[in-house]
Amino acid sequence: MTQPKTTHDIIMIGAGPAALTAAIYTTREELDTVLYEKGIVGGLAATTDWIDNYPGYKDGVQGLRLADELRGQAERFGAKIVVGEVQGLSREGDHIVVRTSDGEDQARAVLIATGSGHRKLGVPGEEAYHSRGVHYCATCDGAFYMDKRLIVVGGGNSGVQEAMFLTRFATHIDLLVRSELKASEVLQRKLETMSDKITVHTNVTVDEIVAENDVVTGARVTHRPTKKQQFIGADGVFVFIGLVPNTGFLEGSGIDCDASGLIVADANLQTSMPGVFVAGDVRSGATMQIASAVGDGATAALKIRQYLETLE
Ligand SMILES: Cc1cc2nc3c(=O)[nH]c(=O)nc-3n(C[C@H](O)[C@H](O)[C@H](O)COP(=O)(O)OP(=O)(O)OC[C@H]3O[C@@H](n4cnc5c(N)ncnc54)[C@H](O)[C@@H]3O)c2cc1C
């Protein structure tokens, strides 16, 4: 394992909108800032096709473009983005040690901005066909299904939004909803206009992802009121049934989380471990929007600066 050579001012865990915004603020103040990102820089925002409600873009903005702009702005002031997963952290004396997939690193303060991951169905076939028939990101994987049939699971805003997006590629989509549609009225009205391309099945659960010769061919589902089972054929299955906070790496750290696994913070966005702050979707009480994640990031950066001043 490589030994840490320097103590950074700040290590940020994640490089989504919250951390990238925080990094713009901290690096502009010449605080040495390193961000660890295990997936895509820009986080969930980068994997969202189109964002209509982020202020400053009157006609909306592509998620990937917004992510690129945030990254470019943070890097312009000197933010260092490292590809790697943070697997744990602990306070040791006057600094915090972060254990990553490549070794250890350390800083005087840490910002956790790890957001959430996609909730899984937990049915047979899901894990086996992950990324080769079962997907969680329409922007990333939708184009593989040009002129194919798809199943989309999830009746909330994300499920409906992503099903509509996938009609760019797929010939037909079966949208499977566990109870009733929960998407906003605006989205439901838009969905009604697409009934030639999207068939909505309410009150169904997915029992199994079915494959033949190692290729996904559809899903076996149960209509809950009648208990009737049915096979729905498809070349791929996209799952949008909610999110789970990315806080597993904090197990045993002593950092307080709420019953949902979201990190609890005080009014300064500081967690129960001194010097460790939290911002964005992973914070208990977050409103799970890019604009609020960005606001959290700015607040956290200013509070971290104040905290670092108390150490000098
Ligand atoms: C399908 C979908 C559509 C959406 N549409 C909109 C919309 O239209 N408007 C809107 O405002 N919001 C939308 N959102 C919500 C928005 O994407 C989030 O609120 C926002 O991205 C949260 O930013 P964040 O920085 O807190 O977390 P994230 O964007 O989740 O970023 C967290 C980052 O941390 C990384 N990470 C996690 N754990 C580790 C670790 N241990 N080590 C290193 N890196 C780690 C992740 O890989 C990720 O890149 C949508 C979300 C989804 C899923």
Ligand as a Chemical Component Dictionary entry (heavy atoms), coordinates in Angstrom:
data_LIG
# 
_chem_comp.id                   LIG 
_chem_comp.type                 NON-POLYMER 
_chem_comp.pdbx_formal_charge   0 
_chem_comp.three_letter_code    LIG 
# 
loop_
_chem_comp_atom.comp_id 
_chem_comp_atom.atom_id 
_chem_comp_atom.alt_atom_id 
_chem_comp_atom.type_symbol 
_chem_comp_atom.charge 
_chem_comp_atom.model_Cartn_x 
_chem_comp_atom.model_Cartn_y 
_chem_comp_atom.model_Cartn_z 
_chem_comp_atom.pdbx_ordinal 
LIG C1  C1  C 0 -32.908 9.254  -13.662 1  
LIG C2  C2  C 0 -32.672 10.505 -12.871 2  
LIG C3  C3  C 0 -33.117 11.722 -13.368 3  
LIG C4  C4  C 0 -32.887 12.897 -12.636 4  
LIG N1  N1  N 0 -33.345 14.077 -13.146 5  
LIG C5  C5  C 0 -33.131 15.227 -12.464 6  
LIG C6  C6  C 0 -33.584 16.479 -12.983 7  
LIG O1  O1  O 0 -34.188 16.545 -14.067 8  
LIG N2  N2  N 0 -33.340 17.596 -12.238 9  
LIG C7  C7  C 0 -32.686 17.572 -11.036 10 
LIG O2  O2  O 0 -32.479 18.621 -10.432 11 
LIG N3  N3  N 0 -32.246 16.389 -10.524 12 
LIG C8  C8  C 0 -32.459 15.227 -11.201 13 
LIG N4  N4  N 0 -32.022 14.033 -10.676 14 
LIG C9  C9  C 0 -31.340 14.047 -9.360  15 
LIG C10 C10 C 0 -29.885 14.539 -9.480  16 
LIG O3  O3  O 0 -29.207 13.763 -10.453 17 
LIG C11 C11 C 0 -29.195 14.445 -8.128  18 
LIG O4  O4  O 0 -29.941 15.181 -7.181  19 
LIG C12 C12 C 0 -27.768 15.013 -8.155  20 
LIG O5  O5  O 0 -26.988 14.386 -9.144  21 
LIG C13 C13 C 0 -27.113 14.820 -6.779  22 
LIG O6  O6  O 0 -25.794 15.248 -6.824  23 
LIG P1  P1  P 0 -24.714 14.685 -5.776  24 
LIG O7  O7  O 0 -23.433 15.341 -6.130  25 
LIG O8  O8  O 0 -25.231 14.827 -4.408  26 
LIG O9  O9  O 0 -24.653 13.109 -6.018  27 
LIG P2  P2  P 0 -24.397 12.246 -7.333  28 
LIG O10 O10 O 0 -24.768 12.987 -8.555  29 
LIG O11 O11 O 0 -25.063 10.954 -7.068  30 
LIG O12 O12 O 0 -22.811 12.041 -7.350  31 
LIG C14 C14 C 0 -22.166 11.263 -6.379  32 
LIG C15 C15 C 0 -20.883 10.714 -6.969  33 
LIG O13 O13 O 0 -20.154 10.041 -5.934  34 
LIG C16 C16 C 0 -19.538 8.885  -6.482  35 
LIG N5  N5  N 0 -19.262 7.938  -5.391  36 
LIG C17 C17 C 0 -20.160 7.263  -4.634  37 
LIG N6  N6  N 0 -19.533 6.508  -3.703  38 
LIG C18 C18 C 0 -18.202 6.704  -3.888  39 
LIG C19 C19 C 0 -17.038 6.197  -3.241  40 
LIG N7  N7  N 0 -17.117 5.353  -2.201  41 
LIG N8  N8  N 0 -15.820 6.586  -3.697  42 
LIG C20 C20 C 0 -15.717 7.460  -4.747  43 
LIG N9  N9  N 0 -16.794 7.972  -5.397  44 
LIG C21 C21 C 0 -18.023 7.609  -4.966  45 
LIG C22 C22 C 0 -20.572 8.365  -7.464  46 
LIG O14 O14 O 0 -19.964 7.526  -8.439  47 
LIG C23 C23 C 0 -21.126 9.670  -8.052  48 
LIG O15 O15 O 0 -20.436 10.050 -9.231  49 
LIG C24 C24 C 0 -32.213 12.853 -11.387 50 
LIG C25 C25 C 0 -31.760 11.616 -10.900 51 
LIG C26 C26 C 0 -31.988 10.452 -11.620 52 
LIG C27 C27 C 0 -31.497 9.137  -11.086 53 
# 
loop_
_chem_comp_bond.comp_id 
_chem_comp_bond.atom_id_1 
_chem_comp_bond.atom_id_2 
_chem_comp_bond.value_order 
_chem_comp_bond.pdbx_ordinal 
LIG C1  C2  SING 1  
LIG C2  C3  SING 2  
LIG C2  C26 DOUB 3  
LIG C3  C4  DOUB 4  
LIG C4  N1  SING 5  
LIG C4  C24 SING 6  
LIG N1  C5  DOUB 7  
LIG C5  C6  SING 8  
LIG C5  C8  SING 9  
LIG C6  O1  DOUB 10 
LIG C6  N2  SING 11 
LIG N2  C7  SING 12 
LIG C7  O2  DOUB 13 
LIG C7  N3  SING 14 
LIG N3  C8  DOUB 15 
LIG C8  N4  SING 16 
LIG N4  C9  SING 17 
LIG N4  C24 SING 18 
LIG C9  C10 SING 19 
LIG C10 O3  SING 20 
LIG C10 C11 SING 21 
LIG C11 O4  SING 22 
LIG C11 C12 SING 23 
LIG C12 O5  SING 24 
LIG C12 C13 SING 25 
LIG C13 O6  SING 26 
LIG O6  P1  SING 27 
LIG P1  O7  DOUB 28 
LIG P1  O8  SING 29 
LIG P1  O9  SING 30 
LIG O9  P2  SING 31 
LIG P2  O10 DOUB 32 
LIG P2  O11 SING 33 
LIG P2  O12 SING 34 
LIG O12 C14 SING 35 
LIG C14 C15 SING 36 
LIG C15 O13 SING 37 
LIG C15 C23 SING 38 
LIG O13 C16 SING 39 
LIG C16 N5  SING 40 
LIG C16 C22 SING 41 
LIG N5  C17 SING 42 
LIG N5  C21 SING 43 
LIG C17 N6  DOUB 44 
LIG N6  C18 SING 45 
LIG C18 C19 SING 46 
LIG C18 C21 DOUB 47 
LIG C19 N7  SING 48 
LIG C19 N8  DOUB 49 
LIG N8  C20 SING 50 
LIG C20 N9  DOUB 51 
LIG N9  C21 SING 52 
LIG C22 O14 SING 53 
LIG C22 C23 SING 54 
LIG C23 O15 SING 55 
LIG C24 C25 DOUB 56 
LIG C25 C26 SING 57 
LIG C26 C27 SING 58 
# 
